[in-house]
Amino acid sequence: MNNLVDLSGWLASTNYTGPFGLTVKCCIRPDKVDEFKSLMKEHLGMILAQPGLIRLKVNSDFESDSIFWMVEEWESPAALKNHLSTPWFLDGCLLKIRSMEERPALKALYKISD
């Protein structure tokens, strides 16, 4: 798998219906780190309440205070598609994060086993 995974392409074409995980590397502009942290705190309750979300962790990078790793686990691709299509995510959270990022990158997409 290359450095940047095409999540929307995978979601549109996959036949896989089981649980899976993904890891996103968020490279936030240094002047936007505090705003990013506030946004994550503000939206965490809504994100964690999403049907089909198994786990979400936002971790800080060892080498840079402006890099964060979002580790998500979902019950199915359909559950993530539903989350990604909610108005509060599309029109609020996603747009705000994109305005803070230098270069977003989905780094990994993987099956979850028991």
C-alpha positions as CSV (number, residue, x, y, z in Angstrom):
1,M,0.0,0.0,0.0
2,N,1.4,3.4,-0.9
3,N,1.8,6.4,1.4
4,L,-1.7,7.8,0.7
5,V,-4.6,5.4,0.8
6,D,-7.7,6.2,-1.3
7,L,-10.4,5.8,1.4
8,S,-13.3,7.1,-0.7
9,G,-12.3,4.8,-3.6
10,W,-12.0,1.8,-1.2
11,L,-15.4,2.6,0.5
12,A,-17.1,2.8,-2.9
13,S,-15.6,-0.4,-4.3
14,T,-15.1,-2.8,-1.5
15,N,-17.0,-6.0,-1.0
16,Y,-15.7,-6.3,2.5
17,T,-18.4,-6.0,5.2
18,G,-16.5,-6.8,8.4
19,P,-14.8,-4.7,11.0
20,F,-11.8,-2.6,10.0
21,G,-9.4,0.1,11.2
22,L,-7.8,3.1,9.7
23,T,-5.0,5.4,10.8
24,V,-4.9,9.0,9.7
25,K,-1.8,11.2,10.1
26,C,-2.9,14.8,10.7
27,C,-0.2,17.3,10.1
28,I,-1.6,20.5,11.6
29,R,-0.2,23.9,10.9
30,P,1.7,24.9,14.1
31,D,-0.4,28.0,14.6
32,K,-3.6,25.9,14.5
33,V,-2.6,23.2,17.0
34,D,-4.6,24.6,19.9
35,E,-7.6,25.1,17.6
36,F,-7.3,21.5,16.5
37,K,-7.2,20.2,20.1
38,S,-10.3,22.3,21.0
39,L,-12.2,21.0,17.9
40,M,-11.4,17.4,18.9
41,K,-12.6,18.0,22.4
42,E,-15.7,19.8,21.1
43,H,-16.7,17.0,18.7
44,L,-15.5,14.0,20.6
45,G,-18.9,13.2,22.2
46,M,-20.6,13.3,18.8
47,I,-17.9,11.2,17.1
48,L,-17.9,8.5,19.9
49,A,-21.7,8.3,19.6
50,Q,-21.6,7.4,15.9
51,P,-23.3,4.0,15.2
52,G,-20.7,1.4,14.3
53,L,-17.7,3.1,15.8
54,I,-15.7,0.7,17.9
55,R,-12.8,2.9,19.0
56,L,-11.3,6.3,18.3
57,K,-8.0,7.5,19.7
58,V,-6.2,10.7,18.8
59,N,-2.5,10.4,19.7
60,S,0.3,12.9,19.6
61,D,3.5,12.3,17.6
62,F,6.8,11.8,19.4
63,E,8.7,14.1,17.2
64,S,6.3,16.9,16.4
65,D,3.7,18.7,18.5
66,S,1.8,19.5,15.4
67,I,1.3,15.9,14.2
68,F,-1.5,13.8,15.4
69,W,-2.4,10.2,14.7
70,M,-6.2,9.3,14.5
71,V,-6.7,5.6,15.0
72,E,-10.3,4.5,14.3
73,E,-12.0,1.1,14.3
74,W,-15.4,0.6,12.7
75,E,-17.8,-2.3,12.6
76,S,-18.1,-2.1,8.8
77,P,-17.4,0.1,5.8
78,A,-21.1,1.0,5.8
79,A,-20.8,2.5,9.3
80,L,-17.9,4.7,8.3
81,K,-19.8,5.8,5.1
82,N,-22.7,6.9,7.3
83,H,-20.4,8.8,9.6
84,L,-18.7,10.5,6.7
85,S,-22.0,11.6,5.2
86,T,-23.5,13.3,8.3
87,P,-24.0,17.0,7.9
88,W,-22.2,18.0,11.1
89,F,-19.1,16.1,9.9
90,L,-19.2,17.3,6.3
91,D,-20.1,20.9,6.9
92,G,-18.4,21.4,10.3
93,C,-15.7,19.1,11.6
94,L,-14.2,18.1,8.2
95,L,-14.0,21.6,6.8
96,K,-12.4,23.0,10.0
97,I,-9.8,20.2,10.1
98,R,-8.9,20.7,6.4
99,S,-8.4,24.4,7.0
100,M,-5.9,23.5,9.8
101,E,-3.9,20.8,8.0
102,E,-0.8,21.1,6.0
103,R,-1.1,17.7,4.5
104,P,-3.6,15.1,5.5
105,A,-2.8,11.5,4.8
106,L,-4.6,8.2,5.4
107,K,-1.7,6.0,6.3
108,A,-3.2,2.6,6.9
109,L,-6.4,0.6,6.3
110,Y,-6.7,-2.9,7.8
111,K,-9.0,-5.7,8.8
112,I,-9.6,-6.2,12.5
113,S,-9.5,-9.7,13.9
114,D,-10.9,-11.0,17.2
